[in-house]
């Protein structure tokens, strides 16, 4: 398992961890953003109710982070903090 930083409330799930680990640009951004920002990405991905929604969100997260986005856009944020 690849060592990556977690969020403030949420632990990084294995599927998202693998996706981030396989993309060097995203991995670098992941390690650079704050724990709170990581938490927002994790919560956004895991808040999808269906497996297909979660997979779509992982792909979107990778795409957005590749372009330099540090937090999910147009989302109210993690309700768990």
Legacy VTK file of the C-alpha trace (Angstrom):
# vtk DataFile Version 3.0
C-alpha trace
ASCII
DATASET POLYDATA
POINTS 81 float
0.000 0.000 0.000
1.268 3.456 -0.919
1.636 5.947 1.938
-0.407 9.090 1.333
-1.723 11.714 3.724
-5.290 11.481 5.048
-7.905 14.155 5.633
-8.890 15.696 8.958
-11.881 13.437 9.610
-11.815 10.888 6.801
-9.193 8.263 6.047
-8.179 7.930 2.423
-10.080 4.945 0.948
-8.115 2.335 -0.976
-9.697 3.026 -4.400
-8.954 6.757 -4.199
-5.482 6.066 -2.752
-4.642 3.817 -5.720
-5.909 6.350 -8.254
-3.918 9.201 -6.685
-0.786 7.046 -6.363
-0.828 6.166 -10.053
-0.867 9.797 -11.176
2.356 11.645 -10.201
0.974 15.155 -10.777
-2.081 14.418 -8.620
0.050 12.753 -5.952
2.253 15.854 -5.727
-0.778 18.128 -5.381
-2.346 15.766 -2.810
0.712 16.003 -0.588
0.811 19.803 -1.001
-2.811 20.628 -0.097
-3.988 21.044 3.487
-5.483 18.170 5.499
-8.813 19.996 5.349
-8.663 20.174 1.537
-7.806 16.448 1.380
-10.748 15.797 3.661
-13.047 17.660 1.259
-11.916 15.528 -1.707
-12.302 12.295 0.278
-15.755 13.231 1.564
-16.910 14.306 -1.896
-15.859 10.952 -3.366
-17.285 8.748 -0.606
-20.561 10.672 -0.330
-21.724 9.155 -3.619
-24.297 6.490 -2.788
-23.696 4.192 -5.777
-20.428 2.533 -6.797
-20.737 4.054 -10.279
-21.136 7.553 -8.794
-18.063 7.023 -6.647
-16.042 5.848 -9.670
-17.158 8.874 -11.685
-16.171 11.164 -8.813
-12.732 9.563 -8.557
-12.168 10.178 -12.271
-13.416 13.771 -11.970
-11.262 14.360 -8.895
-8.167 13.144 -10.738
-8.978 15.342 -13.717
-9.583 18.412 -11.563
-6.474 17.861 -9.458
-4.379 17.357 -12.613
-5.473 20.839 -13.658
-4.427 22.238 -10.258
-7.768 22.415 -8.462
-7.116 22.146 -4.731
-10.705 21.582 -3.515
-13.895 20.204 -5.054
-15.853 22.983 -6.739
-19.547 23.730 -6.347
-19.974 21.446 -3.349
-21.163 22.516 0.090
-18.262 20.744 1.795
-17.827 17.956 4.289
-20.656 17.828 6.808
-18.617 15.595 9.117
-16.268 18.189 10.593
LINES 1 82
81 0 1 2 3 4 5 6 7 8 9 10 11 12 13 14 15 16 17 18 19 20 21 22 23 24 25 26 27 28 29 30 31 32 33 34 35 36 37 38 39 40 41 42 43 44 45 46 47 48 49 50 51 52 53 54 55 56 57 58 59 60 61 62 63 64 65 66 67 68 69 70 71 72 73 74 75 76 77 78 79 80
